[in-house]
């Protein structure tokens, strides 16, 4: 299995706060069946000023520690970018997921949909594939009622249904969507669980991630081995 969203690197954001924590998280992820993890610390103006170089260095250092500890987990680089008004400043120095063109992005809880669309447009202009993190948890994508089909969009000759016009618009713009595994176990509450199930039934998700921040969370995500 591949984890496309994980806060495994120590001391870069609100995820792991030590090497020991990162190693314990890695052990649990391997036990749960993961072979590859994309390390995606937050990149958020004024809060987590993480840089691509910090992530590359952090991944290289943690790879060495995993090897010394005998933990067979492949690490890939990545970041979780916040789609706020400061995001355009980062467009010339982005860090995609591993060797892909996918850039993991998170929609702010309170933001104008036009700003999100403009940020996505700039990513697409540069031939990146925006990967929207956990849309089931984002208020901007759940403003419409959970039940009912209100919009359709096409991707690779397939038609997808969603009850949120912004979600449909981003799909038409070439975005892909990453679901949190913990959403399906009820880790974030019943409403998010139902929303995740609805989006999964609609076929919207391209990939999944743990979004794990600490070792103690992993057993609660419903993925323990």
NUTORMI-692481 format. One record per residue (C-alpha): x, y, z; residue in one letter. Coordinates in pm, whole numbers, plus 50000, padded with zeros to 5 digits. Layout:
<nodes>
{{X Y Z} 'a'}
...
</nodes>
This chain:
<nodes>
{{50000 50000 50000} 'x'}
{{50100 50361 49941} 'x'}
{{50033 50643 50187} 'x'}
{{49994 50964 49988} 'x'}
{{49962 51195 50288} 'x'}
{{50153 51159 50613} 'x'}
{{50316 51394 50864} 'x'}
{{50603 51156 50936} 'x'}
{{50902 51390 50928} 'x'}
{{51003 51513 51275} 'x'}
{{50998 51875 51389} 'x'}
{{50863 52040 51074} 'x'}
{{50497 52094 51157} 'x'}
{{50228 51964 51393} 'x'}
{{50317 51604 51307} 'x'}
{{50597 51397 51458} 'x'}
{{50790 51589 51722} 'x'}
{{51095 51362 51747} 'x'}
{{51295 51097 51567} 'x'}
{{51168 50837 51813} 'x'}
{{50809 50931 51728} 'x'}
{{50881 50906 51355} 'x'}
{{51038 50562 51394} 'x'}
{{50740 50436 51594} 'x'}
{{50501 50573 51333} 'x'}
{{50703 50401 51061} 'x'}
{{50689 50069 51246} 'x'}
{{50314 50092 51279} 'x'}
{{50268 50186 50915} 'x'}
{{50474 49886 50804} 'x'}
{{50271 49663 51036} 'x'}
{{49954 49798 50878} 'x'}
{{50080 49696 50535} 'x'}
{{50229 50015 50392} 'x'}
{{50535 49989 50171} 'x'}
{{50566 50354 50063} 'x'}
{{50489 50677 50245} 'x'}
{{50490 51029 50104} 'x'}
{{50615 51266 50371} 'x'}
{{50393 51574 50341} 'x'}
{{50446 51839 50610} 'x'}
{{50227 52147 50607} 'x'}
{{50335 52455 50415} 'x'}
{{50133 52741 50558} 'x'}
{{50224 53111 50568} 'x'}
{{50301 53238 50917} 'x'}
{{50260 52898 51083} 'x'}
{{50464 52628 50910} 'x'}
{{50719 52788 50681} 'x'}
{{50847 52456 50552} 'x'}
{{51069 52464 50243} 'x'}
{{51132 52198 49977} 'x'}
{{51496 52176 50082} 'x'}
{{51397 52106 50443} 'x'}
{{51174 51823 50326} 'x'}
{{51439 51673 50099} 'x'}
{{51695 51686 50379} 'x'}
{{51445 51548 50630} 'x'}
{{51350 51257 50406} 'x'}
{{51715 51171 50337} 'x'}
{{51796 51177 50710} 'x'}
{{51494 50968 50806} 'x'}
{{51571 50714 50533} 'x'}
{{51910 50657 50695} 'x'}
{{51752 50613 51036} 'x'}
{{51495 50366 50902} 'x'}
{{51773 50161 50746} 'x'}
{{51968 50157 51073} 'x'}
{{51654 50051 51260} 'x'}
{{51574 49778 51009} 'x'}
{{51237 49930 50913} 'x'}
{{51149 49846 50554} 'x'}
{{50955 50155 50454} 'x'}
{{51016 50356 50139} 'x'}
{{50995 50732 50184} 'x'}
{{50904 50986 49917} 'x'}
{{50912 51363 49933} 'x'}
{{50610 51591 49924} 'x'}
{{50438 51881 50098} 'x'}
{{50083 51980 50187} 'x'}
{{50025 52330 50050} 'x'}
{{49755 52561 50183} 'x'}
{{49554 52722 49901} 'x'}
{{49540 53067 50055} 'x'}
{{49629 53411 49919} 'x'}
{{50000 53343 49983} 'x'}
{{50016 53025 49775} 'x'}
{{50105 53201 49444} 'x'}
{{50438 53305 49599} 'x'}
{{50537 52938 49616} 'x'}
{{50455 52844 49256} 'x'}
{{50813 52875 49132} 'x'}
{{50953 52634 49392} 'x'}
{{50700 52357 49450} 'x'}
{{50773 52006 49572} 'x'}
{{50549 51743 49410} 'x'}
{{50487 51396 49549} 'x'}
{{50792 51183 49476} 'x'}
{{50871 51169 49105} 'x'}
{{50516 51258 48999} 'x'}
{{50365 51587 48888} 'x'}
{{50105 51571 49167} 'x'}
{{50107 51854 49421} 'x'}
{{49914 51792 49743} 'x'}
{{49701 52092 49834} 'x'}
{{49452 52169 50110} 'x'}
{{49153 52400 50079} 'x'}
{{49124 52654 50362} 'x'}
{{48811 52623 50575} 'x'}
{{48712 52983 50506} 'x'}
{{48803 53108 50162} 'x'}
{{48639 53237 49849} 'x'}
{{48594 52960 49592} 'x'}
{{48734 53192 49324} 'x'}
{{49066 53204 49509} 'x'}
{{49086 52826 49514} 'x'}
{{49006 52809 49144} 'x'}
{{49272 53070 49062} 'x'}
{{49536 52880 49259} 'x'}
{{49440 52557 49082} 'x'}
{{49451 52734 48747} 'x'}
{{49807 52848 48816} 'x'}
{{49907 52493 48905} 'x'}
{{49756 52356 48586} 'x'}
{{49930 52625 48380} 'x'}
{{50258 52485 48508} 'x'}
{{50145 52132 48417} 'x'}
{{50111 52013 48774} 'x'}
{{49829 51781 48881} 'x'}
{{49662 51925 49190} 'x'}
{{49580 51653 49442} 'x'}
{{49311 51784 49677} 'x'}
{{49367 51655 50030} 'x'}
{{49072 51505 50219} 'x'}
{{48783 51689 50050} 'x'}
{{48546 51505 50285} 'x'}
{{48689 51709 50575} 'x'}
{{48689 52048 50404} 'x'}
{{48387 52270 50480} 'x'}
{{48421 52442 50143} 'x'}
{{48339 52108 49975} 'x'}
{{48053 52008 50203} 'x'}
{{47834 52316 50206} 'x'}
{{47569 52140 50002} 'x'}
{{47354 51860 50150} 'x'}
{{47518 51518 50153} 'x'}
{{47229 51349 49972} 'x'}
{{47144 51411 49610} 'x'}
{{47338 51466 49288} 'x'}
{{47372 51827 49180} 'x'}
{{47671 51837 48945} 'x'}
{{47855 51614 48703} 'x'}
{{48206 51626 48567} 'x'}
{{48405 51411 48330} 'x'}
{{48756 51276 48373} 'x'}
{{48928 51028 48144} 'x'}
{{48604 50928 47974} 'x'}
{{48428 50865 48305} 'x'}
{{48146 51064 48454} 'x'}
{{48150 51151 48824} 'x'}
{{47867 51283 49035} 'x'}
{{47902 51523 49327} 'x'}
{{47666 51743 49523} 'x'}
{{47917 52028 49544} 'x'}
{{47965 52259 49242} 'x'}
{{48319 52361 49342} 'x'}
{{48425 51998 49367} 'x'}
{{48284 51937 49020} 'x'}
{{48462 52245 48882} 'x'}
{{48796 52134 49022} 'x'}
{{48745 51790 48872} 'x'}
{{48685 51948 48534} 'x'}
{{49005 52148 48578} 'x'}
{{49206 51827 48613} 'x'}
{{49232 51790 48989} 'x'}
{{49253 51454 49161} 'x'}
{{49130 51382 49512} 'x'}
{{49290 51208 49812} 'x'}
{{49072 51058 50084} 'x'}
{{49179 51010 50446} 'x'}
{{49155 50649 50559} 'x'}
{{49058 50767 50906} 'x'}
{{48752 50935 50761} 'x'}
{{48602 50594 50687} 'x'}
{{48664 50466 51039} 'x'}
{{48486 50759 51200} 'x'}
{{48805 50916 51336} 'x'}
{{48682 51264 51239} 'x'}
{{48319 51205 51332} 'x'}
{{48001 51065 51180} 'x'}
{{47940 51352 50938} 'x'}
{{48285 51324 50780} 'x'}
{{48248 50945 50762} 'x'}
{{47921 50975 50570} 'x'}
{{48071 51238 50344} 'x'}
{{48371 51015 50267} 'x'}
{{48146 50722 50186} 'x'}
{{47936 50942 49955} 'x'}
{{48241 51066 49768} 'x'}
{{48383 50716 49742} 'x'}
{{48056 50586 49597} 'x'}
{{48072 50869 49342} 'x'}
{{48418 50742 49237} 'x'}
{{48591 51070 49304} 'x'}
{{48894 50949 49500} 'x'}
{{49217 50885 49314} 'x'}
{{49422 50773 49614} 'x'}
{{49424 50757 49994} 'x'}
{{49644 50863 50282} 'x'}
{{49662 50818 50657} 'x'}
{{49721 51188 50731} 'x'}
{{49883 51047 51046} 'x'}
{{50044 51302 51277} 'x'}
{{50137 51086 51578} 'x'}
{{50194 50718 51649} 'x'}
{{49905 50702 51895} 'x'}
{{49663 50805 51618} 'x'}
{{49742 50520 51383} 'x'}
{{49546 50245 51567} 'x'}
{{49243 50478 51566} 'x'}
{{49249 50522 51187} 'x'}
{{49124 50170 51124} 'x'}
{{49440 50059 50943} 'x'}
{{49638 49873 51208} 'x'}
{{49785 49536 51112} 'x'}
</nodes>
